[in-house]
Structure formats: C-alpha cells, structure tokens
C-alpha cells in the first residue's frame, strides 16, 4: 500500500510549523522514512528571521525527539523572566518593568514549567531542529525550493506558479477581489485551483505523497498560487508588518550585568529581558517627508519597537505596518531613529552589530484569514496561514506555528488511517481542531484590540503624553506638588496648543473613546 | 523640538548593514524578482523604494530618471511585492540554496 506514493507526507518548509507537523506525524506512528521535509534554505534556518519571543512550552510535547531543548538548542537563547513595556518619544522614555522571579525557575519556584517564554534566534534554532528530525529518521532536504504542487493529470510544464499571483490591476490590493490570471486557459486555472494535490514539483521532477503540508512561512507563494488565499483575503498592505532588526553583539557577561540577568547553571538556562515599545519618534520626520511628498500627507508610520536579550547578543528592531508608511521615509531609517533614541542607545552602547535583516509578519486577524486551510491532499499551517496573534501586550506566532503543526500532524495521520485525505476529511479534522484551539479563541477574543492598536493616537501623541507626564510627576524640584492628574491635563493642554493634529486628536471625547477601546486588550 | 530629530539625521548606514549579511548570489538569468521597470515611470509613489529594507530599489529619490532594481542584496522579505500596485513586480523565492543566508536569524 505504502509504495503507491514516494512518501506519505511531504512538508514544505522546515520552520516551527513544518517541524511540529513532522514530529507529530512520528508520534502518530507514521514511519520516519515516509515523511519528507524540504526547505529552500541551505543550511536550514538560513532564510528565517524573527522579531519575536517563543511563548509557552509547546516543544515539551516533542521531548522524545528534542530532549532537553531549553538547555541544548543553540537558538533557544534566554528564558524571559523580565518584561518591560515602554513609551518612547524623541526626548522622554517611560518604562514599566515586571521582574518575575517565578518565571525563570530561580525564584519562587524551580519548576521548569514556569519557564515559558524564550528569546530565540531562528537560523540557529531551525538548523538544530532539522538535525533532530534527521536523527528521528525523517527525510530532510535542505536547499530545495518547491516550484509547484503536483496535481493529478496536470502538465506542470504548462504554467509557472507566478502566473497566478498577480493582483488584478485596478484593485489596489487592499480591497481587491481576485487574482489576475489572463495568460492561462480557464480550464487549466480551474484545475490548478481545485484539482487534487498529490505531491511536489521541483525543477521539473515530481515527488508524490498522499498529503502535502504547506509550511512556507510568511509571504507564501504557494498559498497564493494554489488559491488558499483568495484575493479577497489576500496578503496586502493592511495586514502585513515589516520587521527590521539588527542582532548586536555585547558579550554574555555584559548582558548578564547590564540587564541584571541570571547567568544560568548546569540545570537552568540563563534568564533574559524582553521589551516592547510604543513609539512616537516619527512625527517630525513624517512632517518633513510630507512636505516633499504631499501624496501621503497625514500618514504617520505605525511602528513599534522591540528589544530582546539573547545569550551574547541583543535583538533590536522595529515593526511597521506597511499601509502606514508615508512616502519619503525608508524603513531602515525608522529603525535608525529607534536605535538612536537615548534610552535605547544606552542599552546597546559598546555593542557591535553582527547581522541586519528584514522579514514580514502576517497579522491578518480573523477577517483576513486564508479562505480555506485545506484542499484535497493538502493543508496549510503556521505563518503561511497567517496564524499570528497580536494584542499589544503579546505578539505570538511561533507557538501558534508549533500548535497548528501538531494539529495538522494529528489530523493527517487520522485521515490517512481512514484512507480519505480529501479537503472534506481534512476540514473535519484539521480545520475543525484549529478553530477550536486557543489560536482561534485568542484571535476572536482580542479582535477588538486590533482596532485600538491601529488607532493613530498610539503612534503619535499617546507615548509623548505618557513620557512628558512621567517626566514631571517623577521630578522633584522642591516646589509644591500637584496631583498626577493635574500634571496630565497640564501636559495635554500644552500639547494641544502645539499643533492642530494634537488639538483634534486629544479632545476629551477622543481620549475617552480610546480609553474605552483599550479595555479590550 | 531639538534639531537632532530632523529627517536626514536618522540615516541608517544601509550599505554597512547589508554587508553584515551572508549571500549566495545566483546568476542574473535566475534572478528571483523581475521588475518591469517601464511600469515604474507612471508610478506616483515609489512605495517599493521606501518599503524595501535592503535598498534594492533606487529611483527619483536618488536622482535617477528610471527605476533601477538589483536583486543581489534582497533579503527576500516580500515588501516590494506587497507595496507595488502597478503590477511591475514578479516575485518568487530564489532557487534552492541561493540568496540570503542568515546565521543568527
């Protein structure tokens, strides 16, 4: 029976989603030599970049393959026991810092299960996971980009996947309705979009499998071309964030000292700090850009900062919503403004940048998910499916990737056992469990938060108001003190007098509305 | 407002940044992104230029009369594909084993 196809399952992409699918399939009893996982990076991991934290202990479920991952995996850097949220303006900075002894197993409890968030470097982590997959008997192929999916009875020489990923010309993407496919016969397109998938095509060679798992990550060409994303739901400026970051080397001792981290011992990993920041650094830059490029007048970049400690480096970067980028501002210059803010500059002083990079982060929310997660003989998992959650307090993608991979592994094994890997059967298992999982429940519960987060106030006057108010409340000048509330309203009055945008944006009505929205975080 | 926050004073040394990344550049005939630069002449916004974190797109802001695209420094993020609404960018991943090689990630 087994020999009808080259493999039982072929997984495209060896990131967390793909690896979790593979390990789960092993756990379900699928033989390692019936699973092929391919990745376009060589070595595996070399295409990946993160500006995030791995939350939770999803990897514990794969202990039999990964062993003591938190001590042994080189890309799992520090256990976060220390979290900061910050408000930065050009002149002021306010940080709220939580230091939780119980988080790292060094304080209130030594229970490892309390260690639940990790700074990661994906090039290293993915390479290590690939090694573990090989050790477990899975076929792992690095440096292999998949051009097409194999569809029964289709001549794969007759089209290029790129032919199917042009947005319709007049649609302006955001509100677009469909992909433009004008150079392929309708019958062929129909087959590409709805035929039964049974393998992969690389450089003209076909490898067949019962099920294909698309775990390509963000910006997935295959999910577009094979119509998991109808254009209505497709990746567009509205839902894509660009992360730009540097990895800066400081040395382990300096990091332990500067960020007050536990150095780690034989049993416990070193602890570290994670910081996320609201930025109002870009007002003057934007105003100047508007003068030069009036087309995008009124647009402030919606930009957040992040800063994480790794073992001997720090990850320092920004993430910007592509729709909010005005003409005239380069994304890397937005990063520079963040890096140069005095409070951040102090943290990286004496460090040396050793890597720079950029990566997209899909933040679709429920309303722009792929319109389907399965086809006959295929499923899509992780970032490729846009399974990223953000509410301003947490951004989670990597644990969602791992979790969706597990669900896919379970579902695929069950469907194969029943001899039915149709979209219907995969939907009844994979899609159903995905929608019942915490991934979807989180997305649903915090959907209103997106509205709050996208409010321009949070990228203009809010961080400035917070910073200025804190500045005055904390300062002792030996004079009579006034209440914080009075200071706040004093600062508000000054800021409103400064310019028209503030006057309008900081009206009592708007501030109240914003506060009400903020409760949903 | 202090002078230091003016535009132009926050200029990331992008050439230096790109120099920190490893690449295994493929030959020209296998360039993974193809830009029909003639379509760029009518574009009013050049959002690819502003969005691209690797300065692969150079145009009027650099005093050029036509779009100049180079794939060699591409970090394969996909921003240009998302930003372009002129249908000028044909986007794909590089061939297996080619393109960017992050060592940290």
Interface residues (C-beta under 8 A of the other chain):
Chain A: X40 X41 X42 X43 X45 X46 X47 X48 X49 X50 X75 X90 X91 X121 X122 X123 X124 X125 X126 X142 X143 X144 X145 X161 X162 X165 X166 X167 X169 X172 X173 X180 X202 X218 X219 X221 X235 X236 X237 X240 X242 X244 X246 X247 X281 X284 X285 X288 X289 X293 X295 X296 X313 X322 X325 X326 X327 X328 X329 X330 X331 X332 X333 X335 X336 X337 X339 X340 X353 X354 X355 X356 X357 X358 X359 X360
Chain B: X1 X2 X4 X5 X6 X7 X8 X10 X11 X12 X14 X16 X17 X18 X20 X21 X22 X44 X45 X46 X47 X49 X50 X51 X52 X53 X54 X55 X61 X75 X76 X77 X78 X79 X81 X82 X83 X85 X87 X90 X91 X92 X93 X94 X95 X96 X97 X99 X100 X101 X102 X103 X104 X105
